Amino acid sequence: MIATKPLRVFELSLLFFVLPILLALPIIKWIKLGAVGISILYVGFLVFKTYKLRLKRPSKPSGKFKLRVLSISLLLLVLGTILIKLYDKNLLFQVVKQKPGLWVTILFVYTFLSVFPQEVIYRKFFYERYQQLFNNKKIFFLLNVSCFALCHLFLKSIPVLIITFIGGCFFAYTYEKEQSITWVSLEHALYGNLVFTLGLGEMLAFPGAA
C-alpha cells in the first residue's frame, strides 16, 4: 500500500496520538471499541499484506542482549521487592500465593495476546512504516518510545507512563540491535510478568488477588 509522506504523518498521528487520547477520555465505550477495532483491522492488514510478517526461527541473540536482560531482571526483582516491602509487604507475591491458577493464566495471556501484538505494532509496523519519514534516528527513537508510553494513557497514571517510557527505551533499543520480534517480545514479557509476579500488576491493569 503506497502512501505519501503527508498521509503517513496523518496516519501516524491518528493511530498513535489521537487514538490513545480518545481511549483516555470519558466518552461512550462503543465509540472507543469501534475506533480500536477499525485500527486493529487496518494495522493488521498492513502488517500481514504489506510488511509480510512471518513467524520464523529467530537468529541467536547477542551476548550483550542476554547480559543486559539478565541484569535488568535482577535489578527489577531486587528493587521491586524492596519497594513493595516498604509500601505494603502483603502485596509481595500476593497473586502467586493466593491465586496460582490465575497467575499461570495471566503469564500466558499477557505474553501471547498482549506483549507480542504490542511489539508487532510498535516495533515491526512502526519502524517499517514510519522510519523513512525521519532523517534523525534519535528523534525517531524518542517518537517510538513516546508513542509506546502514550498507548498506556488510558490507565491514567503518571508512574505507569514513566515506567512504560523507560521500558519502551529498552524494547526499541533491543529491536534496533537484534532486529527480532521474538527477542524483544521475550524481554517485554519477562519484565511485565516479573512486575505482575512481584505483586505490582494491578498498577498495569493486571487482575489482582482481591
MIDOSE-1310 file (N, C-alpha, C; in nm, 2 decimals, decimal comma, always signed):
residues 210
miat	+0,09/-0,12/+0,00/+0,00/+0,00/+0,00/+0,09/+0,12/+0,00; +0,07/+0,21/-0,10/+0,16/+0,33/-0,12/+0,09/+0,45/-0,05; +0,17/+0,52/+0,02/+0,11/+0,64/+0,08/+0,22/+0,75/+0,08; +0,18/+0,88/+0,05/+0,27/+0,99/+0,05/+0,31/+1,02/+0,19
kplr	+0,42/+1,10/+0,20/+0,47/+1,14/+0,34/+0,36/+1,21/+0,42; +0,29/+1,31/+0,37/+0,18/+1,37/+0,45/+0,08/+1,28/+0,50; +0,04/+1,18/+0,41/-0,06/+1,08/+0,46/+0,00/+0,99/+0,56; +0,12/+0,95/+0,55/+0,19/+0,87/+0,66/+0,19/+0,94/+0,79
vfel	+0,22/+1,07/+0,79/+0,23/+1,15/+0,91/+0,09/+1,16/+0,97; -0,01/+1,18/+0,88/-0,15/+1,19/+0,93/-0,19/+1,06/+0,99; -0,16/+0,95/+0,93/-0,19/+0,81/+0,97/-0,12/+0,79/+1,11; +0,00/+0,82/+1,12/+0,08/+0,81/+1,25/+0,01/+0,88/+1,36
sllf	-0,03/+1,01/+1,33/-0,10/+1,09/+1,43/-0,23/+1,03/+1,48; -0,31/+0,98/+1,38/-0,43/+0,92/+1,42/-0,42/+0,80/+1,50; -0,33/+0,71/+1,46/-0,31/+0,58/+1,53/-0,24/+0,58/+1,66; -0,14/+0,67/+1,67/-0,05/+0,67/+1,79/-0,06/+0,79/+1,88
fvlp	-0,15/+0,89/+1,84/-0,17/+1,00/+1,93/-0,32/+1,02/+1,95; -0,39/+1,04/+1,85/-0,54/+1,06/+1,86/-0,61/+0,95/+1,93; -0,58/+0,82/+1,88/-0,65/+0,71/+1,94/-0,62/+0,69/+2,09; -0,49/+0,69/+2,13/-0,47/+0,68/+2,28/-0,54/+0,78/+2,36
illa	-0,54/+0,91/+2,31/-0,60/+1,02/+2,38/-0,75/+0,99/+2,39; -0,81/+0,94/+2,28/-0,95/+0,91/+2,27/-0,99/+0,81/+2,38; -0,91/+0,70/+2,39/-0,93/+0,60/+2,48/-0,93/+0,64/+2,63; -0,86/+0,75/+2,65/-0,84/+0,80/+2,79/-0,95/+0,90/+2,83
lpii	-1,03/+0,94/+2,73/-1,14/+1,03/+2,75/-1,27/+0,96/+2,80; -1,35/+1,03/+2,88/-1,47/+0,97/+2,94/-1,59/+0,98/+2,83; -1,58/+0,90/+2,73/-1,68/+0,90/+2,63/-1,74/+0,76/+2,62; -1,84/+0,75/+2,53/-1,92/+0,62/+2,52/-1,82/+0,51/+2,48
kwik	-1,84/+0,39/+2,55/-1,75/+0,28/+2,53/-1,75/+0,23/+2,39; -1,87/+0,23/+2,33/-1,88/+0,16/+2,20/-1,80/+0,24/+2,09; -1,79/+0,38/+2,12/-1,71/+0,46/+2,03/-1,56/+0,42/+2,04; -1,52/+0,40/+2,16/-1,38/+0,35/+2,18/-1,35/+0,22/+2,12
lgav	-1,45/+0,12/+2,14/-1,43/-0,01/+2,09/-1,43/-0,01/+1,94; -1,52/+0,07/+1,88/-1,52/+0,09/+1,73/-1,39/+0,14/+1,68; -1,34/+0,24/+1,74/-1,21/+0,30/+1,70/-1,10/+0,20/+1,71; -1,09/+0,13/+1,82/-0,99/+0,03/+1,84/-1,00/-0,09/+1,74
gisi	-1,12/-0,13/+1,71/-1,15/-0,24/+1,62/-1,10/-0,20/+1,48; -1,14/-0,08/+1,43/-1,10/-0,04/+1,30/-0,95/-0,02/+1,29; -0,89/+0,03/+1,39/-0,74/+0,05/+1,39/-0,67/-0,09/+1,38; -0,72/-0,19/+1,46/-0,66/-0,32/+1,46/-0,67/-0,38/+1,32
lyvg	-0,79/-0,37/+1,26/-0,81/-0,43/+1,13/-0,72/-0,36/+1,03; -0,70/-0,23/+1,04/-0,62/-0,16/+0,94/-0,47/-0,19/+0,95; -0,43/-0,19/+1,08/-0,28/-0,22/+1,10/-0,26/-0,37/+1,07; -0,35/-0,45/+1,11/-0,33/-0,60/+1,08/-0,32/-0,62/+0,93
flvf	-0,40/-0,56/+0,85/-0,39/-0,57/+0,71/-0,26/-0,53/+0,66; -0,21/-0,42/+0,70/-0,08/-0,37/+0,66/+0,04/-0,46/+0,70; +0,03/-0,51/+0,82/+0,13/-0,59/+0,88/+0,15/-0,72/+0,80; +0,03/-0,79/+0,77/+0,04/-0,92/+0,71/+0,04/-0,91/+0,56
ktyk	-0,01/-0,81/+0,49/-0,01/-0,80/+0,35/+0,10/-0,71/+0,29; +0,13/-0,60/+0,36/+0,23/-0,51/+0,30/+0,37/-0,54/+0,36; +0,38/-0,56/+0,49/+0,51/-0,59/+0,55/+0,53/-0,73/+0,58; +0,44/-0,82/+0,54/+0,46/-0,96/+0,54/+0,52/-1,02/+0,66
lrlk	+0,45/-1,00/+0,77/+0,50/-1,06/+0,90/+0,50/-1,21/+0,89; +0,61/-1,28/+0,91/+0,62/-1,42/+0,90/+0,69/-1,47/+1,03; +0,63/-1,57/+1,09/+0,70/-1,63/+1,21/+0,81/-1,72/+1,16; +0,93/-1,70/+1,21/+1,04/-1,78/+1,17/+1,13/-1,80/+1,29
rpsk	+1,22/-1,90/+1,27/+1,31/-1,92/+1,38/+1,41/-1,80/+1,40; +1,41/-1,74/+1,52/+1,50/-1,62/+1,53/+1,64/-1,65/+1,53; +1,72/-1,56/+1,49/+1,87/-1,57/+1,50/+1,91/-1,58/+1,64; +2,03/-1,63/+1,67/+2,08/-1,63/+1,81/+2,10/-1,50/+1,86
psgk	+2,05/-1,47/+1,99/+2,06/-1,34/+2,04/+2,21/-1,31/+2,08; +2,24/-1,18/+2,08/+2,38/-1,14/+2,11/+2,41/-1,16/+2,26; +2,54/-1,17/+2,29/+2,58/-1,19/+2,43/+2,54/-1,06/+2,51; +2,55/-0,95/+2,45/+2,52/-0,82/+2,52/+2,37/-0,82/+2,56
fklr	+2,29/-0,87/+2,47/+2,14/-0,87/+2,49/+2,11/-0,96/+2,61; +2,17/-1,08/+2,62/+2,14/-1,17/+2,73/+2,19/-1,11/+2,86; +2,31/-1,05/+2,86/+2,36/-0,99/+2,98/+2,28/-0,88/+3,03; +2,23/-0,79/+2,93/+2,15/-0,68/+2,97/+2,02/-0,72/+3,03
vlsi	+1,95/-0,82/+2,96/+1,82/-0,86/+3,01/+1,83/-0,93/+3,15; +1,94/-1,01/+3,17/+1,96/-1,07/+3,30/+1,98/-0,96/+3,41; +2,06/-0,87/+3,38/+2,10/-0,76/+3,47/+1,97/-0,68/+3,51; +1,89/-0,64/+3,41/+1,78/-0,56/+3,44/+1,67/-0,64/+3,51
slll	+1,66/-0,77/+3,48/+1,56/-0,86/+3,55/+1,60/-0,87/+3,70; +1,73/-0,89/+3,73/+1,77/-0,90/+3,87/+1,75/-0,77/+3,94; +1,78/-0,66/+3,87/+1,76/-0,52/+3,93/+1,62/-0,50/+3,96; +1,53/-0,53/+3,87/+1,39/-0,52/+3,89/+1,34/-0,60/+4,00
lvlg	+1,39/-0,72/+4,01/+1,35/-0,81/+4,12/+1,38/-0,76/+4,26; +1,51/-0,71/+4,27/+1,56/-0,66/+4,40/+1,48/-0,53/+4,43; +1,48/-0,43/+4,34/+1,42/-0,30/+4,37/+1,27/-0,32/+4,39; +1,21/-0,40/+4,31/+1,06/-0,43/+4,33/+1,03/-0,48/+4,46
tili	+1,11/-0,58/+4,51/+1,09/-0,64/+4,64/+1,10/-0,54/+4,75; +1,21/-0,46/+4,74/+1,23/-0,36/+4,84/+1,12/-0,26/+4,85; +1,07/-0,21/+4,73/+0,96/-0,11/+4,73/+0,83/-0,16/+4,78; +0,80/-0,29/+4,75/+0,68/-0,35/+4,80/+0,68/-0,37/+4,95
klyd	+0,80/-0,41/+5,00/+0,81/-0,43/+5,14/+0,80/-0,29/+5,22; +0,84/-0,19/+5,16/+0,83/-0,06/+5,22/+0,69/+0,00/+5,21; +0,62/-0,03/+5,10/+0,49/+0,02/+5,07/+0,38/-0,07/+5,14; +0,38/-0,19/+5,11/+0,28/-0,29/+5,17/+0,33/-0,43/+5,14
knll	+0,40/-0,49/+5,24/+0,46/-0,62/+5,23/+0,36/-0,73/+5,20; +0,23/-0,70/+5,22/+0,13/-0,81/+5,19/+0,11/-0,83/+5,04; +0,15/-0,73/+4,96/+0,14/-0,74/+4,82/+0,24/-0,83/+4,76; +0,35/-0,85/+4,82/+0,46/-0,93/+4,77/+0,42/-1,07/+4,73
fqvv	+0,42/-1,11/+4,61/+0,39/-1,24/+4,56/+0,24/-1,28/+4,59; +0,16/-1,18/+4,61/+0,02/-1,20/+4,65/-0,06/-1,29/+4,56; -0,05/-1,26/+4,43/-0,13/-1,34/+4,33/-0,07/-1,49/+4,33; +0,06/-1,50/+4,33/+0,12/-1,63/+4,33/+0,07/-1,72/+4,44
kqkp	+0,07/-1,66/+4,56/+0,03/-1,73/+4,68/-0,12/-1,76/+4,69; -0,20/-1,66/+4,65/-0,35/-1,67/+4,67/-0,42/-1,73/+4,55; -0,37/-1,70/+4,43/-0,44/-1,75/+4,31/-0,34/-1,80/+4,21; -0,27/-1,91/+4,23/-0,16/-1,96/+4,14/-0,22/-1,99/+4,00
glwv	-0,34/-2,04/+4,00/-0,40/-2,07/+3,87/-0,42/-1,94/+3,78; -0,46/-1,83/+3,84/-0,47/-1,70/+3,77/-0,34/-1,65/+3,73; -0,24/-1,67/+3,82/-0,10/-1,63/+3,79/-0,05/-1,70/+3,66; -0,06/-1,83/+3,65/-0,02/-1,90/+3,54/-0,09/-1,86/+3,41
tilf	-0,22/-1,84/+3,42/-0,31/-1,80/+3,31/-0,26/-1,66/+3,26; -0,24/-1,57/+3,35/-0,20/-1,44/+3,31/-0,07/-1,44/+3,24; +0,02/-1,52/+3,29/+0,16/-1,52/+3,22/+0,14/-1,56/+3,08; +0,06/-1,65/+3,04/+0,04/-1,69/+2,90/-0,04/-1,59/+2,82
vytf	-0,15/-1,54/+2,88/-0,24/-1,45/+2,81/-0,16/-1,32/+2,78; -0,09/-1,27/+2,89/-0,02/-1,14/+2,87/+0,09/-1,16/+2,77; +0,17/-1,27/+2,77/+0,28/-1,29/+2,68/+0,23/-1,29/+2,53; +0,13/-1,38/+2,51/+0,09/-1,40/+2,37/-0,02/-1,31/+2,31
lsvf	-0,10/-1,26/+2,40/-0,22/-1,18/+2,35/-0,20/-1,03/+2,38; -0,09/-0,99/+2,45/-0,07/-0,85/+2,48/+0,07/-0,81/+2,43; +0,17/-0,88/+2,49/+0,31/-0,84/+2,45/+0,34/-0,86/+2,31; +0,32/-0,97/+2,25/+0,35/-1,00/+2,11/+0,28/-0,90/+2,02
pqev	+0,15/-0,88/+2,03/+0,08/-0,79/+1,94/+0,14/-0,64/+1,96; +0,17/-0,61/+2,08/+0,23/-0,47/+2,10/+0,36/-0,46/+2,03; +0,44/-0,56/+2,04/+0,57/-0,55/+1,97/+0,56/-0,55/+1,82; +0,47/-0,63/+1,77/+0,45/-0,63/+1,63/+0,41/-0,49/+1,58
iyrk	+0,32/-0,42/+1,65/+0,27/-0,29/+1,62/+0,37/-0,18/+1,64; +0,43/-0,18/+1,76/+0,52/-0,07/+1,80/+0,66/-0,09/+1,75; +0,70/-0,20/+1,71/+0,83/-0,22/+1,66/+0,83/-0,26/+1,51; +0,78/-0,37/+1,47/+0,78/-0,42/+1,33/+0,70/-0,32/+1,24
ffye	+0,58/-0,29/+1,28/+0,50/-0,20/+1,19/+0,55/-0,06/+1,20; +0,57/-0,01/+1,32/+0,61/+0,13/+1,34/+0,74/+0,16/+1,27; +0,84/+0,08/+1,29/+0,97/+0,10/+1,22/+0,96/+0,09/+1,07; +0,90/-0,01/+1,02/+0,89/-0,03/+0,88/+0,80/+0,08/+0,81
ryqq	+0,70/+0,12/+0,88/+0,61/+0,22/+0,82/+0,65/+0,36/+0,83; +0,72/+0,40/+0,93/+0,75/+0,54/+0,96/+0,89/+0,58/+0,97; +0,98/+0,49/+0,98/+1,12/+0,52/+1,00/+1,18/+0,61/+0,89; +1,13/+0,58/+0,76/+1,19/+0,66/+0,65/+1,14/+0,80/+0,65
lfnn	+1,05/+0,84/+0,73/+1,00/+0,98/+0,74/+1,09/+1,07/+0,82; +1,19/+1,00/+0,89/+1,28/+1,08/+0,98/+1,42/+1,06/+0,94; +1,49/+1,17/+0,92/+1,64/+1,16/+0,90/+1,72/+1,14/+1,02; +1,66/+1,19/+1,13/+1,73/+1,18/+1,26/+1,69/+1,06/+1,34
kkif	+1,78/+0,96/+1,35/+1,74/+0,83/+1,42/+1,70/+0,85/+1,57; +1,77/+0,95/+1,63/+1,74/+0,97/+1,77/+1,60/+1,02/+1,79; +1,56/+1,11/+1,71/+1,42/+1,17/+1,71/+1,32/+1,06/+1,69; +1,35/+0,97/+1,59/+1,25/+0,86/+1,56/+1,25/+0,77/+1,68
flln	+1,36/+0,74/+1,74/+1,37/+0,65/+1,86/+1,28/+0,71/+1,97; +1,29/+0,84/+2,00/+1,21/+0,90/+2,11/+1,07/+0,90/+2,07; +1,04/+0,92/+1,94/+0,90/+0,92/+1,90/+0,84/+0,78/+1,92; +0,91/+0,68/+1,89/+0,86/+0,54/+1,91/+0,83/+0,51/+2,05
vscf	+0,93/+0,55/+2,14/+0,92/+0,52/+2,28/+0,80/+0,61/+2,34; +0,79/+0,73/+2,30/+0,68/+0,82/+2,35/+0,54/+0,76/+2,31; +0,53/+0,71/+2,19/+0,40/+0,66/+2,14/+0,37/+0,53/+2,22; +0,47/+0,45/+2,25/+0,45/+0,33/+2,33/+0,40/+0,36/+2,47
alch	+0,46/+0,46/+2,53/+0,41/+0,51/+2,66/+0,27/+0,56/+2,65; +0,24/+0,64/+2,55/+0,11/+0,70/+2,53/+0,00/+0,60/+2,52; +0,03/+0,48/+2,46/-0,08/+0,38/+2,45/-0,13/+0,33/+2,58; -0,05/+0,37/+2,69/-0,10/+0,33/+2,83/-0,17/+0,45/+2,90
lflk	-0,20/+0,55/+2,82/-0,26/+0,67/+2,88/-0,39/+0,64/+2,94; -0,47/+0,54/+2,89/-0,60/+0,51/+2,94/-0,60/+0,46/+3,09; -0,48/+0,42/+3,14/-0,46/+0,38/+3,28/-0,46/+0,50/+3,37; -0,44/+0,62/+3,31/-0,44/+0,75/+3,38/-0,35/+0,75/+3,51
sipv	-0,23/+0,71/+3,48/-0,13/+0,70/+3,59/+0,00/+0,76/+3,54; +0,05/+0,86/+3,61/+0,18/+0,92/+3,57/+0,30/+0,81/+3,59; +0,30/+0,74/+3,71/+0,40/+0,64/+3,72/+0,40/+0,53/+3,61; +0,28/+0,50/+3,57/+0,28/+0,40/+3,46/+0,34/+0,46/+3,33
liit	+0,31/+0,58/+3,30/+0,36/+0,65/+3,18/+0,52/+0,65/+3,19; +0,57/+0,68/+3,31/+0,71/+0,68/+3,32/+0,77/+0,55/+3,31; +0,71/+0,45/+3,37/+0,76/+0,31/+3,36/+0,76/+0,26/+3,22; +0,65/+0,28/+3,15/+0,64/+0,23/+3,01/+0,73/+0,31/+2,91
figg	+0,76/+0,43/+2,95/+0,85/+0,51/+2,86/+0,99/+0,45/+2,88; +1,03/+0,42/+3,00/+1,16/+0,36/+3,03/+1,17/+0,22/+2,96; +1,06/+0,14/+2,98/+1,05/+0,01/+2,92/+1,06/+0,02/+2,77; +0,99/+0,12/+2,72/+0,99/+0,13/+2,57/+1,13/+0,16/+2,52
cffa	+1,21/+0,23/+2,60/+1,35/+0,26/+2,56/+1,43/+0,13/+2,54; +1,41/+0,04/+2,64/+1,48/-0,09/+2,64/+1,43/-0,17/+2,51; +1,30/-0,17/+2,49/+1,24/-0,26/+2,38/+1,28/-0,20/+2,24; +1,28/-0,07/+2,23/+1,32/-0,01/+2,10/+1,46/-0,04/+2,07
ytye	+1,54/-0,03/+2,18/+1,69/-0,05/+2,16/+1,72/-0,20/+2,12; +1,65/-0,29/+2,19/+1,66/-0,43/+2,16/+1,62/-0,46/+2,01; +1,51/-0,40/+1,97/+1,47/-0,42/+1,83/+1,57/-0,37/+1,73; +1,62/-0,25/+1,76/+1,72/-0,20/+1,67/+1,84/-0,28/+1,66
keqs	+1,89/-0,33/+1,77/+2,01/-0,41/+1,78/+1,99/-0,55/+1,73; +1,89/-0,62/+1,78/+1,87/-0,76/+1,75/+1,78/-0,79/+1,62; +1,70/-0,69/+1,58/+1,62/-0,70/+1,46/+1,53/-0,82/+1,47; +1,47/-0,85/+1,59/+1,39/-0,97/+1,61/+1,27/-0,94/+1,70
itwv	+1,15/-0,96/+1,65/+1,03/-0,95/+1,73/+1,03/-1,05/+1,84; +1,09/-1,17/+1,81/+1,09/-1,28/+1,92/+1,17/-1,23/+2,04; +1,29/-1,18/+2,02/+1,37/-1,15/+2,14/+1,31/-1,02/+2,21; +1,26/-0,92/+2,14/+1,21/-0,81/+2,21/+1,08/-0,84/+2,28
sleh	+1,00/-0,93/+2,22/+0,88/-0,98/+2,29/+0,91/-1,06/+2,42; +1,02/-1,14/+2,41/+1,06/-1,21/+2,53/+1,11/-1,12/+2,64; +1,18/-1,02/+2,60/+1,23/-0,92/+2,70/+1,11/-0,85/+2,76; +1,02/-0,80/+2,68/+0,90/-0,73/+2,73/+0,82/-0,82/+2,82
alyg	+0,79/-0,94/+2,78/+0,71/-1,04/+2,86/+0,78/-1,06/+2,99; +0,91/-1,08/+2,99/+0,99/-1,11/+3,11/+0,97/-1,00/+3,22; +0,99/-0,88/+3,17/+0,98/-0,76/+3,27/+0,83/-0,75/+3,32; +0,74/-0,76/+3,23/+0,60/-0,74/+3,27/+0,55/-0,85/+3,36
nlvf	+0,59/-0,97/+3,33/+0,54/-1,08/+3,41/+0,61/-1,08/+3,55; +0,73/-1,03/+3,55/+0,80/-1,01/+3,68/+0,74/-0,91/+3,77; +0,69/-0,80/+3,71/+0,62/-0,70/+3,78/+0,49/-0,76/+3,84; +0,42/-0,83/+3,75/+0,30/-0,90/+3,80/+0,32/-1,00/+3,91
tlgl	+0,42/-1,08/+3,89/+0,46/-1,18/+3,99/+0,49/-1,12/+4,13; +0,57/-1,01/+4,12/+0,61/-0,94/+4,25/+0,49/-0,89/+4,33; +0,38/-0,85/+4,26/+0,26/-0,80/+4,32/+0,22/-0,66/+4,28; +0,28/-0,61/+4,18/+0,25/-0,47/+4,13/+0,17/-0,47/+4,00
geml	+0,11/-0,59/+3,97/+0,03/-0,60/+3,85/-0,09/-0,51/+3,83; -0,16/-0,48/+3,94/-0,28/-0,40/+3,93/-0,25/-0,26/+3,88; -0,13/-0,21/+3,90/-0,09/-0,08/+3,85/-0,09/-0,08/+3,70; -0,06/-0,19/+3,64/-0,06/-0,20/+3,50/-0,18/-0,27/+3,44
afpg	-0,29/-0,27/+3,52/-0,42/-0,33/+3,48/-0,42/-0,48/+3,47; -0,33/-0,55/+3,54/-0,33/-0,69/+3,56/-0,44/-0,72/+3,66; -0,51/-0,84/+3,65/-0,60/-0,88/+3,75/-0,53/-0,90/+3,88; -0,59/-0,86/+3,99/-0,53/-0,88/+4,12/-0,58/-1,00/+4,20
aa	-0,53/-1,02/+4,32/-0,57/-1,13/+4,40/-0,70/-1,11/+4,47; -0,74/-0,98/+4,48/-0,87/-0,95/+4,55/-0,99/-1,00/+4,48
